[in-house]
Amino acid sequence: MPFHQLTIREVHEGLVQKKFSATDVVQSCLEHIEKNDGHIHAFLDVHGASALEHARVVDEKIAKGAEIGVLEGVPIAVKDNMLLAGTRTTAGSKILESYIASYDATVIAKLKKEGAIVIGKTNMDEFAMGSSTENSAFGPTKNPWDTDRVPGGSSGGSAAAVCADECIAALGSDTGGSIRQPASLCGVVGLKPTYGAVSRYGLIAMASSLDQIGPFAKTVEDAAILFDAIKGADAHDSSSATASLQPTLPSLKESVAGMKIGVPKEYFIEGMDEDVSRTVRDALEVLKKEGAELIDIELPHTSYALSVYYVIMPAEVSANLARLDGIRYGRQASDAKDLAETYRRSRGEGFGPETRRRIMLGTYALAAGYYDAYYKKAQSVRQLVRRDFDNAFRSVDCIVTPTSPTPAFLLGEKTSDPLAMYLADIFTVSANIAGVPGLVVPCGFVSRGESRLPVGLQFLGRHFDEETVLRAGHAYESATEWHTQKSPLS
C-alpha cells in the first residue's frame, strides 16, 4: 500500500518497526498532492519544506532508539481558520489574504507537542460560512468521488484531502455541521466534539457559542487518537471544559451488544433522498445485528433547530467580524477619502457575498427593536432543543441519524438559492445548538449516473460522552467495509 494511503495507526506501527521513514510518508503525501490537488483544490498552502524538515527530526529520533508517540511523523492537514505561527491564515477570505499568524492555536500547539507534522492548510468556505466550499475566495474545492460535485462545507478542503489520501488525517471546525456533512459527502470519518471539549483559542471565530474543532480521519480509531491529542481545558479559552476528560481509545473496541440506540422519527423527513434513507436504514440493521437495541424516540423541537441556528449564528458572525475593518485587522482599501469610506470599502471589497449576507442578517437580528423578537427568542428555543436531547438520553445511550438529506450535489446547483443551501445542514445543526458530540462514519454509496457517492451515518451522544459515540461508530465500522473504499483520486 502506498504510504499516503496509510492510517495513523499504520504509520505509527511502520515507523516503530522501521519498515519506512517519516520522510517516506511525508514525501509520498507531497507527491500525491502535487499529482492530484489540481483536480480538487483541497489545499490553499502546502508546507512541504517544513514538513520534510520535521520528518527528518522524527527519523533521527527513531534512529537513536528513542520511543515515539502515536502521532509523531504523521502528516496532518489543518483547515485554514486555525492559526499556525509564521504562516498565512486566510479563513478562505480576501480580507485576510496576507495575514500571517503570530502564534499557534492551542490545537496546533498540542499537535506539535505530540510530534505531528502540519503538511498544509486546507480550503474552506469563507469564515466557515457555507455547506459546499464554493464560498472560498480562492475557488471551490471539488469532491474526489466526482469532481463535478461539492465536497460539502465548510471544511470541504480537509474532508477532500483525507478522502483523496493527500494527508493521513486533518482538522476541521464545525459550527452547524461543517465537519460531519463533508465527512458524509466525501466518505470519511468526522467527529464534532462536545462544545468546550476542545479549545477554540487560535480559531478564527465564526459563531463563538457554536464553533468546535474536531478531526477528519480514515478510521474511527484515528479520529479517537486525534481527539485524545487535542481535547482538554485551556486557560486561554474560558469556554473550554475544566472537567477531566478520559481517554477514549481504551474502550473503543468494546461491543455494542445491549447498547440502547435512539432513532428519532424527525430525522427521516419528506423530501429526503430515497436512496440515502434506504442506505441509512440498512446501516441501522447492521447495528441491530451487532446486538444494539434500536428504540424509536422523539426530538420534538428538531424542526425549529435550523431557524434557531440561522438567527444565532449570523448574530454572532456580525459581532465577531466587526474587528475586520481594515484598521485593526484585514486588508485596507486604498485611496479612501475618510474613515467611514475606509470601513465601507475595506469590508465591501474584502468580504464575499455570503459573508456580507450573514453579517447583515445578524446585524438586523441584534438591532434595537428586533433583539427580543429574534435573537432572544432564538436563545429561548435553543434551550428547548437542548432539553429534547437531555430527555432522550435518559432512555438511550446514543442517537443515530442520517447526516445529509442528499449525497454530494453538483457544483453550482444551490449557489443561487441560499435557502436550499442552508437546508443541507438540517440534520446537523441540532447538535451544535445543543452542544452535544456527533460522529459520522461511512455507511454506503448511492449511484448518480456513472458516479458512486458516499453516505454517512451520524452518531450523537451525551455531553462529554465521545467515548460512547466513538465505540458505537467503531462497532459499525468493524462490521462493514465502507471505510475501506477508496475514491478515484486516492
N, C-alpha and C positions, 0 to 999 in steps of 0.2 A: 504494500500500500504506500502511495506517495506520502511524504512527511506532512504535507499540508492537509491531508485528509484525516489525520490522527485526532483523537480526543485528548483532553488534558491528561487523563489517567494514562493513556497510551504513550504520550510524550514523556511523562514523568518516568514510567517504567523503562522506556527505551533509553533514557539518559542515565538512569541508575545502573542499568545493565550494560551501558556503554555500547549499545547497538548502533547509535548515531550520536551526533553532537547537537547542541543547541544552535550552533551556527548552521548546521544542515537544515534544521526545521525552519529557522528564520529565512534562510536563503530560498527554501522551497516556497514559502508563502510569498516572498517578494517576487519571485519569478512568476508565480501564478497570478499575482496582482498585475504584473506587467503584461501578461498574456491576455487576461480576461477582463480587467476592470474597465477597459474602454467600452465594453459591451453593456455594463450595468451601472458604472459610475457610483460604486459604493463608497469610495474614499474621496475626501476633499484634500487631504495631505497624507503622504506616506513618509514615515521617518526611517528610511532604510539604513542610513549610515549609523544613526544612534542605536537602532535595533541590533545591527550586526556587532557593534561595539559591546553592547550589553550581553549579547550571546557569547562573545569571546571571554568575557569575565566569568560567566557561568561555566564555560568549558574548562577554564583554568582551575576553577574551584573543584570541579569533578576530577580533573587530572591529579590534583593534590590529595585526593581521597576523602574530601570533606563531604558530609551529608548535605543534601539539598531538599528544599521544601517542594511540595507538590506543584506549585506554580512557577518555580524557578526555571527560566529559559523558555517559558510558554508565551508565544506571540498573541497579544490581546489587542483588539481594536476598540476605540473609545469614541462614542458619539461626540460631535463637535460642540456640545454645550457644557463640557466639563473642562475645567482649567488644567492645563499641563504647562508647567513653568517653562518659559522661554520659547514657547511655540504659539502659533496662530490659533485663536479660538473665535470662530465666527458666529456660532449658533445658526448657521445657514443664512446669514443676513448680510447685505451690502453695508449696513450701518456699522458692522464690526469687522469688515473685511480685512482691516490692517491691525486689529487688536492683538497684542502679544501678551499672553498671560504672565503675571508676575509671581504667581505661586501655584502650587499643586492643590487641586481639590482633594478633600480627605480620602475619597475612594482611590484616587490616583496614588496618593502617598502610601495607602495601605497596599496597593498592588506592587508598588516599587519595593516596599519593605519585604514582601513575600518573594521578590525576585522575578516577578512577571515582567515581560517586555512589551511596552506600548509600541505597536508597529505602525500606528497611524490614527488619524481622526476621520470619522465617517460622516457621510452626508445626512441631512435631516431636513424636515420641513422647518421653515424659518421660525426661530424661537419655539420650536416644537409644536407649531400650530398647523395641524393637518393630519390626514389619515392616509396619505398616499406618497409622501416625499416628493410631490410635484411642486410644493411651495418653496423649495430651496431657491435662494437667489443664484445658485451656481449650477442650476439644471437638475432635472429629476433623476432619481435612481430607478433602475428597472429590475423586474423580478427575474432571478436566474432560471426559473422554470419556464418562463415565456417572456422574452424581453419586450413584447408589446403590451405587457401588463405591469401594474404597480406592485411594489413590494410591501405595501402598507406603510403606515406612518404613525408617529413622526420619526421613529427610529428605523426607518427603512434601510438606511445605509448599513447599520450594524447587523440587521437581520439578513440582508443580502450578502454581506461579507462572510458571515458564518455559513449561510446556505451554499455559497459558491466556493467554500473552503479557501477563502483568501486570508483567513486567520483561524486560530484554533477556537477562540471564543471572543465575546465582545461585551461591552457595557452599553446600555441604553437608558433612557428615562421614560417614565410612564406617568402621564397626567390624567388621561382618560382612556387609556388602552394602548399607549404608544410603544410598549414592549410586547404586549400579548397579541394585539391584532397583526402586526407584521410578522411575529413568530408563527402565527397561524397561516398567514398568506404565503410565507416562504418555507414552511415545513421544518422549522427548528424549534428548540425548546426556549421558552422565555419565562422569566419569573419577575413579577412585580411584588416586592416585599411589602409587609405591613408599613403603613405610614409611620416614620420615626425609627424603623429598624436599621436604616442605612442613612448616614449623614448626607445632607444636601449642601454642605459647605463647599463652595467652589463650583456648584452647578448654577449656570445662568438661569435665573428663576423665570418661570412662566406663570404658574399659579401656585403660590407658596403653600397653601393648605392641601394641595393635591399632588404635587410633584413627588416622584420617588425614583431613585436609581436602582437598577437591577441588571442581572446578566442575561445574555443570549448564549446558548451552548448547543452542542450536538447531542448531548445526553442529559438526562435529569441529574445523574451523578456529577457531571461537570458543572451544572447550574448550582448544585449544592456546594461544591468546592468553592466556586466564585463567591456565592452568597456568604459563606462562612468567613471568607477572607475580608469582605468589605463591610460587614454589619457591625453594629455596636455603637455605644454612646460616643459623643464628640462634644467637647467643651465649646467648639466653635459654632455648633448648631443647637440652639435651645429647644428645637422640636425633636431632637433625636432621643431615643428611648434610654432611660437610665437603668432599666432593669437588665439583669444579666441574661444574655441570650445564649442558650445551649447549642453546641454543635449539632448540625442536622445529619451529618454523614453516618454516625453510628447506628441509627435506627432506619436508615434508608431502605435496606433490603428486607425489612420485616413484611410479612404477608398482610394483605387487606382483608383476610378472612374475618368476618364478623364486623368489619367496619360499616358504619351506617352512612350512606351517601345520599344526600338530598338531591332531588331532581325537580327544579321549580318549573311549573307549567308556564309561567310568564315569559320564559326564555324560548319557547317554541311558538313563535308568533306567525300570524298570517302574513304572507309576503316573503317569508324566509325561503331561500333556495331549497327546493325539494331534495336535491342530491346531497346538499350539506346536512339537512335534517336527518336523512336516512343514514348518512355516514356517522353522525354523532350518536344516533340511537343504536347503531351496530356496536359502537365503542362502549356504550353503557352495558350491553350484553356481555362484553368481554369482562368488564369489572364484576358483573354478576357471577360469571363462571369462575372468577378468581376467588369467590367467597364473600364479596361485598353484598350488603343488603341495600337495595335501592328503595328509597322512600319518597313518595310524592310530597312536595312541600309547596308552600305559598310564600311569595315575597310581594305582598300586595301593592307596595308603593314603587315597584320597579318602573312602571310606566311614567312616573314623574322624574326619574333619575336623569334622563337626558336633558330635560328642560331645566332642572336644578343646576346641572353641570354647565349649561350654556348661559347661565346667569352669573354663577360664582366665578367660573374660570375667566371670562372676559373682564369682570370687575377687578380681579387680582392682576390680570395682564395689564390693564390700564395703569394700576398703581406701580407695578414692577418696572414697566418700560418707560415710566416718566423720566427716569435718570438718563435715558439715552436721548439727549437733547442737542448734541453737537458741541456742548460746552464742557460738561463733566465727562461724558463718555460718548463714543461714537464719532463717525465722520462728520465733519463740519462743512456746510455748504460754503462755496467760495463766492465772493462779491456780494454778500448780503449787506443791505443798507443799514440795518439796525438789529437789535437783539431779537425782537419779535420775528423778523424775517429769517434770522438765523435759525431759530427754533422751528419755524414753519417749514422752511426749505430743507433743513437737515433731516427732519423726520419724514417729510414728504418724499424726499429722494432716497432716503436710506431704508425705509420700511417697504415691504411688498404689500400687495392689495389685501391678502388675507390678514396680515398683521394689523394693517390700518383698520380693517373692518372690525376686528375684535377689540382694538383699543377704543374705537368709537362706541361700540355696543357697551363695553364696560364702563366707560365714562358716563354714558347715559344712565346706566343702572345705578351708579353711585351719586348721580346729581341730586341736588336738593329737590324734594318733592317726589322723587322716584325711588329713593333708597328703601323706604319702608315697603313700597309696593313690589319691589323686585328683589334686591339683594337680601334684605332682612327676611322676606317671605321664603326665599330660596334656602336660607340657612335653617329656617324652621323645618321645612320639608326634608332637608338633609338629615335631620335627626330622626325623622320617621323612617327613612331608608336604612339608616344605621340600626334602628330598633328592629326592623324586619330581620336583619341578619342575626342580631343578638337572639331574637326569639327562635329563629330556625336552628341555631347552633345549640339550643337546649335539647334538641331531639336528634341531631345528626352530627357526625364528626367532620364532614366537609360537604361541599356542594359542587355538583358537576353540571356544566352548561356548554352550549356552543360558544365559540369565541367571536365569530363574524357571521352575519346572516348570509354572506355570499363568499365564493372563492375570490381570488385576486381579479379585480376588474381592469378594463383596458385603460391605458394611459389616455387622459383627456376625457374619459367617459363622464366624470362627475365634476370637472373643474368649473363648468358654467352654472352649476346648481349647488350652492353651498349647503342647502338643507339636505340634499341627497348625500353629500359627502359626510355631513355630521351624523347621519343615520348609520354610517359604518361603525360608529362607536357604541351602538345601542346595547350590546351585550357586555361591554367592558367598563363603562363609566360608573356603574353602581359600586364596584369595588373601590374606586378612588373616592367616591362620595362617602362611603362607609369606612374607608381606611384599611380594609382587610387585604390579606395577601392573595395573589392569584398566580397560578402556574398554567402554562399552555404547553401541551405536548402534541406532536403529530398523530393523527388518528385515521388517516386515509387520504384518498385522492378522488377528485371528480374530473370528468373529461369535458373539455371545451374545444371542439374541433380536433386538432392534432395534439393539443397540449394536455398534460396531466397536471392538475393544480392541487396543492395540498389543502387539507382541512385540519384545524386544530381543536383539541378538546381542552376546556378550561376547568381547572380545579380551584375553588375558593375555600378559604379556611378562616378560623377564628383569628382575632388579632394576635400577632406574635406566635402563631402556630404554623410557621412554614414547614416544620418537621412533618406534620400530617399531610399537607398537600404534596410535599415532595415524595413522601412514602407512597401515597396513592398514585401519583404520576409515575413513579418508578415501577410500581407493580403493573400498571397498564403497559408501560414501555417494554417491560420484560416479557410480557405475554404476547407482544406483537413485534413486527419488524418494520413498521412505518418509518421509524427514526433512522433506519439504515439506508433508506432510499436516497440516491444522490441526484442532484439537479444536473442538467446537461453541461453546465459550466463548472462543475466541481472537479 
